[in-house]
Amino acid sequence: METVLVTEKQYRIALELRKVDGEVDVIEVARRLSMKPEDLMRDIAELEAKGLLYKRVKQVEMLELTNEGLRVLKDGLPEERLYTNAFKCIGRSIGEFIDCIKSIGIDEDEAKIGLQYLLKGGCLGVVNGVIGVSSLSKCYEVIEAAGELRAWLKSIVEEGVNPPVDLLQILKRRRFITVVQRNIVTVSPTQKLVMLLGSGFLQAAPLVTVVTPQLYLSGGLEKAIIKRFDLSITPPKRKAARLNAYLEFLDLVRETMVSMGFEEVKGPHVEMELWNFDVLFQPQDHPAREIHDTFFVSTPLEVKPPEHSIIERTSMVHRKGWNYEWSIDRALRLVLRTQTTAVSARTIFERSSGEYRVFTIDRVFRPENLDAKHSMEFHQLDGIIVGRNVSFKELLAFFKEFSAALGIREVWFKPGYFPFTEPSVEGFIKHPELGWMEVFPGGVLRPEVMEILGAKESRAIAWGIGIDRLAMAVLGINDIRNLFSKDLEFLEKLTSPQLEYFKRGTSAKEVKVVEYPY
């Protein structure tokens, strides 16, 4: 019997196949070898070509947890989390109850879902508009049912077990699971493989992809497998190159802003605290200037102080407004900028009073936890309109006009608070899957800011739009991480964005301002 040489990895696969009786899933083989299934597919194909194994592919339906299902498996169902904290907020109206739950750290949407199930299950009740406990025994039943659902989610993940039909429908309805089609690859040893292993005629050999003179002269080729390349095979063709859809979106937004009479300006990513915080009348003991909200730059380089006039005015206004001793050393520390408003501040300082409107689209950095709506590095569209008579109503008009340009037809405004604007507003748009997202924070720059920047004769409205979240709505993406995906197949499927400004005339009158979305 002739000796058959295989690579070391293929020999390990062969040894595992000899241990099984019948077929075995490639995923199971990979698990035993502490490898990824995709890393075995080429070797399985080569073993099949040598007649050492049989391969079979079958399509099956499998249950898979959604992102929401994975979250509740980790943190619990909304009704479980709400019940744990509900007694701290009992005896309030529905709105006050939700606000109380939010203050504990539970998301508003999750709080409403949890409340719905506790009310439906008879655990809680509403009497004269006030939430109270209806029945503790009903509460135990609701929590027991939620625990059962979570246990089934765990079984689906760890054991691949399907729940009973009634529970399956509940899990689907609550969007905890989805049914997916999967190709299952199974392999089994041939009689030839068994005989070769039994007689010792199947041997592992090193794989050689580059033949060198030294290897040839040493006789190493006789005990090696030489990787041969078939040059007659046509390589796969990629589609014609195109810009990433997100970059296309940013370019269209730039064109939109220019068409609305704005000029683009730029600023540094590494910024002094002076421009990032101090000139915006943000006190040096403000919580946003702590390490959990700002990336600080550690460097032996010394920063060259800016003009003396800006330092003098900043110190004077801070002492007068906040009644503390302002520190120039603190102001000259370097940070990764947390907001592109620093660029707007630099522009006002350079141009002083007058009539102008500018914008910048660029990256900012904050120590956020990465999830579907948040990232530690993201883009902002910052802008200002400076003039003697600009007012808060022009800011709301801009937000509506800009929404119309993007094809957004519903916005929600509510009062906001920011250290450097007054009055301030938070603007929200509705994502089809993620619900309402804040994207339009803005306001009228405080007189103290304009005085520091040497433009106290003028007024300015300013905003720092979350452009990444806007892109999610326009491109139909439900996870902010996908904007920076490296998956070529996913990126190719993204359609090029088309903003309303470039399709037809658009008007802010088409945008509906929602009074209260809940």
Wavefront OBJ file of the C-alpha trace (Angstrom):
o trace
v 0.000 0.000 0.000
v 1.396 3.395 -1.002
v 1.994 6.046 1.652
v -0.342 9.056 1.426
v 0.956 12.397 2.670
v -1.356 15.023 4.144
v -0.725 18.269 5.966
v -0.455 18.285 9.744
v -3.877 19.929 10.071
v -5.448 17.363 7.726
v -3.871 14.545 9.724
v -5.471 15.920 12.904
v -8.836 16.050 11.124
v -8.407 12.426 10.015
v -7.680 11.299 13.567
v -10.854 12.992 14.820
v -12.956 11.363 12.071
v -11.699 7.933 13.057
v -13.220 8.465 16.522
v -16.777 9.069 15.259
v -19.414 6.613 14.216
v -21.102 7.920 11.070
v -21.373 11.632 10.230
v -20.111 14.516 12.331
v -20.770 18.245 12.007
v -17.768 20.302 10.846
v -18.533 22.721 13.694
v -18.030 19.867 16.173
v -14.753 18.854 14.497
v -13.543 22.469 14.717
v -14.510 22.628 18.390
v -12.485 19.524 19.168
v -9.477 20.940 17.341
v -9.898 24.424 18.926
v -10.239 25.981 15.489
v -12.814 27.929 13.511
v -15.011 25.908 11.106
v -14.105 28.175 8.182
v -10.426 27.397 8.736
v -11.089 23.689 8.044
v -13.087 23.943 4.800
v -10.115 23.994 2.383
v -8.520 20.986 4.116
v -11.830 19.082 4.063
v -12.114 19.734 0.316
v -8.588 18.387 -0.246
v -9.246 15.299 1.871
v -12.445 14.718 -0.098
v -10.527 15.027 -3.379
v -8.133 12.307 -2.143
v -11.048 10.007 -1.356
v -10.430 10.098 2.396
v -13.791 11.472 3.532
v -17.372 12.051 2.442
v -18.848 15.545 2.681
v -22.574 16.353 2.744
v -24.260 19.762 2.801
v -27.846 20.141 3.969
v -29.953 23.225 4.627
v -31.798 23.471 7.923
v -33.859 26.048 9.781
v -32.326 27.173 13.053
v -33.338 29.509 15.843
v -31.004 32.416 16.476
v -31.162 35.122 19.137
v -31.613 38.686 17.941
v -29.629 41.554 19.454
v -32.573 42.147 21.789
v -32.621 38.459 22.704
v -28.912 38.506 23.547
v -29.423 41.602 25.667
v -32.290 40.162 27.731
v -30.361 36.906 28.131
v -27.603 38.944 29.770
v -29.589 41.597 31.674
v -33.073 40.102 32.062
v -36.443 40.854 30.449
v -37.822 44.401 30.725
v -40.524 43.296 33.198
v -37.885 41.627 35.387
v -35.682 44.712 35.497
v -38.634 46.997 36.055
v -40.109 44.841 38.839
v -36.776 44.878 40.692
v -36.948 48.685 40.865
v -40.701 49.340 40.656
v -41.332 49.623 44.401
v -38.986 52.631 44.560
v -41.309 54.516 42.212
v -44.805 53.326 43.249
v -47.479 55.940 44.021
v -46.766 58.260 41.092
v -48.455 59.109 37.806
v -47.395 57.131 34.742
v -45.128 59.923 33.482
v -43.533 60.428 36.902
v -43.162 56.658 37.305
v -41.284 56.400 33.976
v -39.056 59.360 34.903
v -38.279 57.713 38.265
v -37.376 54.424 36.554
v -35.168 56.287 34.058
v -33.295 57.946 36.923
v -32.415 54.462 38.205
v -30.708 53.700 34.889
v -33.342 51.848 32.844
v -33.918 52.992 29.270
v -37.265 54.725 28.672
v -38.376 52.319 25.925
v -37.485 49.330 28.100
v -39.331 50.867 31.061
v -42.492 51.259 28.996
v -42.336 47.671 27.726
v -41.769 46.334 31.247
v -44.649 48.438 32.599
v -46.918 47.116 29.866
v -46.287 43.482 30.878
v -46.617 44.163 34.614
v -49.953 45.918 34.008
v -51.159 43.227 31.602
v -50.216 40.478 34.063
v -52.184 42.125 36.902
v -49.089 42.826 38.979
v -49.449 46.607 38.840
v -52.537 48.727 38.291
v -53.504 52.344 37.645
v -56.073 53.947 39.937
v -56.980 57.621 39.399
v -53.907 58.008 37.230
v -51.552 56.669 39.936
v -49.554 53.423 39.624
v -49.821 50.959 42.488
v -49.420 47.238 43.278
v -52.513 45.172 42.413
v -51.419 41.678 43.403
v -48.096 40.324 44.617
v -49.090 36.812 43.572
v -49.669 38.092 40.030
v -46.260 39.756 40.189
v -44.668 36.403 41.019
v -46.480 34.817 38.062
v -45.231 37.502 35.649
v -41.639 37.169 36.887
v -41.842 33.362 36.782
v -43.052 33.498 33.155
v -40.238 35.906 32.273
v -37.698 33.604 33.919
v -38.997 30.687 31.864
v -38.544 32.677 28.631
v -34.993 33.586 29.608
v -34.228 29.935 30.429
v -35.390 28.902 26.949
v -33.199 31.579 25.368
v -30.239 30.093 27.225
v -31.163 26.593 26.028
v -31.359 27.800 22.418
v -27.874 29.320 22.632
v -26.111 26.599 24.604
v -27.911 23.427 23.556
v -29.748 24.275 20.317
v -33.020 23.084 21.869
v -36.309 24.330 20.364
v -38.987 25.494 22.852
v -42.643 24.354 22.717
v -44.786 25.943 20.006
v -46.620 28.356 22.342
v -43.390 29.673 23.870
v -41.772 29.790 20.431
v -44.501 32.158 19.227
v -44.025 34.403 22.267
v -40.264 34.589 21.717
v -40.821 35.461 18.046
v -43.493 38.048 18.842
v -41.220 39.769 21.352
v -38.410 39.709 18.781
v -36.052 37.739 20.986
v -35.416 35.083 18.330
v -35.510 34.752 14.582
v -35.542 31.752 12.242
v -32.557 31.575 9.893
v -31.544 29.203 7.114
v -28.172 27.585 7.706
v -26.067 25.236 5.587
v -24.863 22.383 7.788
v -21.736 20.586 6.549
v -21.198 17.070 7.821
v -18.250 14.750 7.112
v -17.587 11.052 7.590
v -14.487 8.882 7.008
v -14.166 6.608 3.983
v -12.982 3.001 4.226
v -9.741 4.121 2.569
v -9.029 6.569 5.396
v -9.690 3.925 8.041
v -7.356 1.459 6.315
v -4.551 4.007 5.836
v -4.688 5.096 9.465
v -4.831 1.513 10.693
v -1.790 0.478 8.693
v 0.237 3.629 9.287
v 0.336 4.618 5.606
v -1.294 8.008 6.251
v 1.432 10.378 7.363
v 1.627 14.079 8.211
v 4.087 16.199 6.260
v 4.983 19.915 6.294
v 3.259 22.132 3.703
v 5.631 24.051 1.420
v 4.310 27.041 -0.516
v 7.699 28.453 -1.630
v 10.387 26.131 -3.008
v 13.908 27.416 -2.358
v 17.258 26.035 -3.603
v 18.291 25.315 -0.028
v 15.169 23.222 0.561
v 15.753 21.286 -2.677
v 19.434 20.577 -1.962
v 18.691 19.447 1.601
v 16.243 16.800 0.369
v 13.394 18.372 2.316
v 11.060 18.309 -0.684
v 10.851 14.516 -0.559
v 9.130 14.646 2.834
v 6.945 17.695 2.170
v 3.683 18.529 0.449
v 4.227 21.149 -2.232
v 1.352 23.574 -2.635
v 0.554 23.762 -6.352
v -1.258 26.700 -7.893
v -3.635 26.326 -10.834
v -3.068 29.477 -12.900
v -5.888 28.519 -15.278
v -8.525 29.336 -12.624
v -10.044 32.784 -13.078
v -9.784 34.845 -9.876
v -13.030 36.210 -8.418
v -14.124 39.593 -9.724
v -15.109 42.412 -7.428
v -17.689 44.996 -8.346
v -16.515 48.358 -9.613
v -15.008 50.480 -6.862
v -17.227 53.069 -5.185
v -17.096 55.284 -2.166
v -18.326 53.967 1.134
v -22.022 54.939 1.397
v -21.349 56.740 4.668
v -18.621 58.883 3.077
v -21.021 59.622 0.210
v -23.589 60.725 2.790
v -21.090 63.072 4.456
v -20.213 64.609 1.080
v -23.893 65.172 0.281
v -24.410 66.816 3.670
v -21.472 69.134 2.921
v -23.047 70.063 -0.420
v -26.368 70.663 1.315
v -24.816 72.985 3.877
v -22.980 74.937 1.178
v -26.207 75.238 -0.838
v -27.809 76.759 2.295
v -25.167 79.487 2.389
v -22.651 77.995 4.829
v -18.854 77.924 4.568
v -16.875 74.872 5.758
v -14.101 75.372 8.338
v -11.671 72.946 9.978
v -9.885 72.521 13.313
v -7.431 70.159 15.075
v -8.403 66.803 16.609
v -5.986 67.311 19.513
v -7.187 70.449 21.235
v -6.415 72.600 24.251
v -8.972 72.503 27.035
v -9.125 76.259 26.517
v -10.892 75.930 23.150
v -12.738 72.722 23.973
v -14.169 73.925 27.305
v -12.980 77.240 28.772
v -13.943 79.679 26.021
v -17.383 78.025 26.030
v -17.819 79.217 29.627
v -17.615 75.693 30.995
v -16.142 75.807 34.531
v -12.951 73.894 35.176
v -14.640 71.708 37.811
v -17.461 70.668 35.457
v -18.080 66.850 35.466
v -17.711 66.676 31.663
v -14.036 67.563 32.099
v -13.299 64.422 34.098
v -11.514 61.333 32.785
v -14.723 59.310 32.343
v -16.015 61.870 29.782
v -12.810 63.084 28.110
v -9.682 61.532 26.579
v -6.624 63.357 27.942
v -3.397 63.418 25.916
v -0.184 62.499 27.717
v 2.773 64.217 26.034
v 6.044 65.907 27.085
v 5.473 68.597 24.426
v 4.748 72.084 25.676
v 1.745 73.962 24.325
v 2.248 77.444 22.965
v -0.314 79.734 24.659
v -2.705 81.555 22.314
v -3.162 85.320 22.164
v -3.047 87.049 25.539
v -6.412 88.710 24.908
v -8.345 85.426 24.831
v -6.625 84.242 28.035
v -7.322 87.518 29.808
v -11.004 87.603 28.825
v -11.510 83.914 29.681
v -9.989 84.383 33.123
v -12.033 87.519 33.831
v -15.377 86.067 32.692
v -14.846 82.800 34.599
v -13.917 84.620 37.808
v -16.903 86.932 37.489
v -19.401 84.291 36.364
v -18.374 81.231 38.392
v -16.584 82.923 41.326
v -13.422 80.782 41.385
v -9.756 81.179 40.522
v -9.358 80.156 36.890
v -6.174 78.162 36.041
v -4.225 78.812 32.840
v -2.293 75.546 33.375
v -5.543 73.568 33.305
v -6.695 75.435 30.190
v -3.503 74.538 28.281
v -3.826 70.780 28.868
v -4.344 68.727 25.696
v -7.396 66.539 25.059
v -8.931 64.702 22.136
v -11.690 67.159 21.379
v -15.075 66.100 22.722
v -17.040 68.449 20.460
v -16.534 70.243 17.165
v -17.888 73.372 18.863
v -14.211 74.074 19.527
v -13.875 74.775 15.784
v -16.832 77.174 15.886
v -15.293 78.943 18.894
v -11.990 79.399 17.074
v -13.870 80.817 14.061
v -15.781 83.391 16.114
v -12.524 84.461 17.794
v -10.839 84.887 14.395
v -13.740 86.735 12.701
v -15.201 88.550 15.718
v -18.538 90.340 15.220
v -20.254 90.462 11.861
v -22.620 88.422 9.700
v -21.462 84.910 8.743
v -22.439 81.242 8.904
v -19.964 78.360 8.994
v -19.998 74.607 9.611
v -17.604 71.725 10.150
v -18.041 67.952 9.773
v -15.359 66.021 11.593
v -14.587 63.449 14.276
v -14.900 63.868 18.028
v -13.869 61.500 20.816
v -15.544 60.483 24.085
v -15.090 57.468 26.422
v -18.487 55.949 25.524
v -19.468 52.293 25.798
v -19.794 50.922 22.275
v -23.358 49.867 21.424
v -25.938 50.264 18.637
v -26.400 54.010 19.276
v -23.062 55.084 20.816
v -19.404 55.029 19.850
v -16.228 56.402 21.430
v -15.315 58.023 18.098
v -18.002 59.633 15.963
v -18.712 62.555 13.635
v -20.446 65.812 14.452
v -21.882 68.427 12.144
v -21.201 71.633 14.057
v -22.403 74.994 12.841
v -23.028 78.595 13.823
v -24.963 81.537 12.431
v -23.557 84.842 13.689
v -25.352 88.170 13.376
v -26.811 91.044 15.321
v -30.420 89.857 15.176
v -30.310 86.027 15.041
v -32.595 84.316 17.546
v -33.756 80.951 18.824
v -36.516 80.704 16.206
v -33.887 80.758 13.421
v -32.269 77.715 15.067
v -35.529 75.731 15.012
v -36.126 76.860 11.417
v -32.673 75.588 10.430
v -33.320 72.197 12.063
v -36.600 71.858 10.153
v -35.033 72.931 6.841
v -32.108 70.561 7.346
v -34.481 67.689 8.209
v -36.432 68.357 5.017
v -33.189 68.219 3.022
v -32.489 64.738 4.407
v -36.004 63.501 3.724
v -36.926 63.367 7.422
v -40.595 64.199 7.912
v -40.977 64.078 11.706
v -38.979 65.852 14.403
v -39.513 66.340 18.123
v -38.095 69.239 20.090
v -37.847 69.571 23.853
v -36.042 72.050 26.133
v -32.425 71.163 26.816
v -29.490 72.327 28.902
v -25.920 72.896 27.747
v -23.249 74.872 29.635
v -22.651 77.354 26.817
v -26.119 77.971 25.300
v -29.300 79.510 26.682
v -32.006 78.871 25.643
v -31.150 75.345 24.500
v -33.016 72.616 22.652
v -32.714 68.864 22.080
v -34.076 67.681 18.738
v -35.030 64.068 17.999
v -35.811 62.108 14.843
v -37.487 58.717 14.658
v -35.464 55.750 13.419
v -37.774 53.028 12.005
v -36.285 50.353 14.300
v -34.473 52.127 17.139
v -37.173 54.707 17.848
v -36.516 58.341 18.751
v -32.838 59.394 18.720
v -31.389 62.736 19.775
v -29.537 64.319 16.852
v -30.175 68.091 17.068
v -28.678 69.607 20.248
v -28.276 73.371 19.996
v -29.061 76.788 21.373
v -28.135 80.464 21.505
v -24.535 81.011 22.635
v -24.470 82.666 26.041
v -23.338 86.328 26.238
v -20.371 85.200 28.351
v -19.150 83.019 25.451
v -19.448 85.876 22.969
v -17.619 88.201 25.361
v -14.743 85.742 25.805
v -14.456 85.322 22.024
v -14.427 89.092 21.444
v -17.767 89.266 19.622
v -20.146 90.580 22.272
v -21.782 92.971 19.772
v -23.212 89.959 17.910
v -25.398 86.981 18.754
v -24.880 83.404 17.565
v -26.943 80.248 17.336
v -24.978 77.004 17.439
v -25.545 73.266 17.101
v -23.595 70.012 17.218
v -25.582 67.517 15.141
v -24.994 63.772 15.630
v -24.344 63.127 11.953
v -23.658 59.397 12.474
v -27.162 58.866 13.851
v -28.645 60.833 10.949
v -26.731 58.575 8.570
v -28.238 55.518 10.266
v -31.751 56.812 9.533
v -30.993 57.845 5.940
v -29.060 54.641 5.045
v -31.450 52.295 6.886
v -28.818 51.042 9.361
v -29.839 50.023 12.885
v -26.361 49.754 14.422
v -23.867 52.643 14.472
v -20.988 50.141 14.275
v -22.065 49.158 10.753
v -21.127 52.620 9.473
v -17.492 51.534 9.873
v -17.911 47.889 8.855
v -15.091 46.123 7.004
v -17.495 43.550 5.540
v -17.279 44.157 1.769
v -20.437 42.166 1.077
v -22.401 44.312 3.549
v -20.912 47.546 2.186
v -21.735 46.607 -1.406
v -25.396 46.127 -0.489
v -25.702 49.661 0.917
v -27.418 51.891 -1.597
v -25.992 55.309 -2.370
v -27.750 57.966 -0.300
v -30.050 60.382 -2.082
v -30.912 63.519 -0.130
v -34.090 65.419 -0.910
v -32.162 68.587 -1.780
v -30.750 66.853 -4.841
v -33.992 65.250 -6.052
v -36.490 68.106 -5.991
v -37.344 71.338 -4.256
v -37.896 70.779 -0.558
v -39.487 72.834 2.176
v -39.454 72.898 5.960
v -43.260 73.088 5.758
v -43.228 69.367 4.929
v -41.624 68.548 8.296
v -44.076 67.774 11.095
v -43.051 68.867 14.580
v -44.363 66.250 17.028
v -45.619 67.725 20.311
v -45.098 64.603 22.441
v -44.156 61.293 20.817
v -45.127 58.897 23.630
l 1 2 3 4 5 6 7 8 9 10 11 12 13 14 15 16 17 18 19 20 21 22 23 24 25 26 27 28 29 30 31 32 33 34 35 36 37 38 39 40 41 42 43 44 45 46 47 48 49 50 51 52 53 54 55 56 57 58 59 60 61 62 63 64 65 66 67 68 69 70 71 72 73 74 75 76 77 78 79 80 81 82 83 84 85 86 87 88 89 90 91 92 93 94 95 96 97 98 99 100 101 102 103 104 105 106 107 108 109 110 111 112 113 114 115 116 117 118 119 120 121 122 123 124 125 126 127 128 129 130 131 132 133 134 135 136 137 138 139 140 141 142 143 144 145 146 147 148 149 150 151 152 153 154 155 156 157 158 159 160 161 162 163 164 165 166 167 168 169 170 171 172 173 174 175 176 177 178 179 180 181 182 183 184 185 186 187 188 189 190 191 192 193 194 195 196 197 198 199 200 201 202 203 204 205 206 207 208 209 210 211 212 213 214 215 216 217 218 219 220 221 222 223 224 225 226 227 228 229 230 231 232 233 234 235 236 237 238 239 240 241 242 243 244 245 246 247 248 249 250 251 252 253 254 255 256 257 258 259 260 261 262 263 264 265 266 267 268 269 270 271 272 273 274 275 276 277 278 279 280 281 282 283 284 285 286 287 288 289 290 291 292 293 294 295 296 297 298 299 300 301 302 303 304 305 306 307 308 309 310 311 312 313 314 315 316 317 318 319 320 321 322 323 324 325 326 327 328 329 330 331 332 333 334 335 336 337 338 339 340 341 342 343 344 345 346 347 348 349 350 351 352 353 354 355 356 357 358 359 360 361 362 363 364 365 366 367 368 369 370 371 372 373 374 375 376 377 378 379 380 381 382 383 384 385 386 387 388 389 390 391 392 393 394 395 396 397 398 399 400 401 402 403 404 405 406 407 408 409 410 411 412 413 414 415 416 417 418 419 420 421 422 423 424 425 426 427 428 429 430 431 432 433 434 435 436 437 438 439 440 441 442 443 444 445 446 447 448 449 450 451 452 453 454 455 456 457 458 459 460 461 462 463 464 465 466 467 468 469 470 471 472 473 474 475 476 477 478 479 480 481 482 483 484 485 486 487 488 489 490 491 492 493 494 495 496 497 498 499 500 501 502 503 504 505 506 507 508 509 510 511 512 513 514 515 516 517 518
